[in-house]
Amino acid sequence: MGAPPIAYLSLEETAKLVRAQPKRDDFLIIDVRTSDFPGGNVPGALNISSRLFDSNTSVRSIINTHITPRLPELKLVLTHCMRSQYRGPMAAQELQNHPQWPKEVQVMVMEGGYQGWRRKFKGVKGMIEGLEEEAKGGASRIEGKPVVDGSDGGKGAKGWEDVDGVEEQHSVEIREELERRRKAAK
């Protein structure tokens, strides 16, 4: 019998997790965007390139490095990409289906992806990392580099280039709009 289908968590429910005080250690958000990650992110999200979910060995490494050390507290892993239509759900499925995945940890996808998150929470203090510093004229929190990068020289699996290009363009458009607003506010 196969694994159950991946469920989606609403932006509102995700926001409750992110805003919780004291900070919770029973969930982890994995943002699988690649070069568009510097365009802002959900607070506390771990950036792991979607390209690293294309082999059993890479997924095992992700589990051993980022999931197992968080046990037994970790109960939920939430993945997303720009719109949570392809890369985020694919990463969730790869994690859930891996033989080393801890069955007590639920995997879900953040509904709407980063694009939905930004639309819902733009202008809400503390709900977007990476753009707020740019809006103040400072450098990006991560200085344009993903936290976890693929070891394939940036080539990725065949077919990713088109998806990455479209999502990267959306991120560029977001940054350009932010810059226009910053200049208009002066």
PERA-V631934 format. One record per backbone hydrogen bond with DSSP energy under -0.5 kcal/mol. NH is the residue of the N-H (numbers start at 0). CO is the residue of the C=O. E is the energy in kcal/mol with one decimal. If there is no record, write none. Layout:
NH,CO,E ; NH,CO,E
This chain:
6,106,-0.7 ; 8,108,-2.7 ; 13,9,-2.3 ; 14,10,-2.6 ; 15,11,-1.7 ; 16,12,-1.5 ; 17,13,-2.4 ; 18,14,-2.8 ; 19,15,-0.9 ; 27,75,-1.8 ; 29,27,-0.5 ; 29,77,-3.2 ; 30,28,-0.6 ; 30,45,-2.5 ; 31,29,-0.7 ; 31,79,-2.8 ; 36,33,-1.9 ; 38,35,-1.6 ; 39,36,-1.1 ; 40,128,-2.4 ; 44,41,-2.2 ; 45,28,-3.0 ; 46,44,-0.5 ; 47,30,-1.6 ; 47,45,-0.8 ; 48,147,-1.0 ; 49,31,-1.7 ; 51,48,-2.0 ; 52,49,-1.8 ; 53,50,-1.0 ; 58,54,-2.4 ; 59,55,-2.5 ; 60,56,-2.1 ; 61,57,-2.3 ; 62,58,-2.6 ; 63,59,-2.9 ; 64,60,-2.4 ; 65,61,-3.0 ; 66,61,-0.7 ; 66,62,-1.5 ; 67,62,-2.8 ; 69,66,-1.8 ; 70,67,-1.6 ; 73,69,-2.0 ; 74,25,-2.6 ; 75,25,-1.5 ; 76,105,-2.8 ; 77,27,-3.0 ; 78,76,-0.5 ; 78,107,-2.5 ; 79,29,-1.7 ; 89,85,-2.5 ; 90,86,-2.4 ; 91,87,-2.3 ; 92,88,-2.5 ; 93,89,-2.5 ; 94,90,-2.4 ; 95,91,-2.7 ; 96,92,-2.3 ; 97,93,-0.7 ; 97,94,-1.1 ; 100,97,-1.9 ; 102,100,-0.5 ; 104,101,-2.1 ; 105,74,-2.8 ; 105,103,-0.6 ; 107,76,-2.6 ; 108,6,-2.1 ; 109,78,-2.7 ; 110,8,-2.8 ; 110,108,-0.6 ; 112,109,-1.6 ; 113,80,-2.7 ; 114,81,-3.4 ; 115,111,-2.2 ; 116,112,-2.2 ; 117,113,-3.2 ; 118,114,-2.1 ; 119,115,-2.2 ; 120,116,-2.7 ; 121,117,-1.7 ; 123,120,-2.4 ; 124,122,-0.7 ; 126,123,-1.9 ; 128,40,-3.0 ; 134,130,-2.3 ; 135,131,-1.0 ; 136,133,-1.6 ; 137,132,-2.7 ; 142,139,-1.1 ; 144,141,-1.6 ; 147,46,-1.2 ; 154,151,-1.2 ; 159,156,-2.1 ; 162,158,-1.0 ; 163,159,-3.4 ; 164,160,-2.5 ; 165,161,-2.1 ; 166,162,-2.5 ; 167,163,-2.9 ; 168,164,-2.1 ; 169,165,-1.8 ; 170,166,-1.8 ; 171,167,-2.5 ; 172,168,-2.5 ; 173,169,-2.0 ; 174,170,-2.4 ; 175,171,-2.6 ; 176,172,-2.3 ; 177,173,-2.3 ; 178,174,-2.2 ; 179,175,-2.4 ; 180,176,-2.3 ; 181,177,-2.3 ; 182,178,-2.4 ; 183,179,-2.3 ; 184,180,-1.7 ; 185,181,-0.6 ; 185,182,-0.9
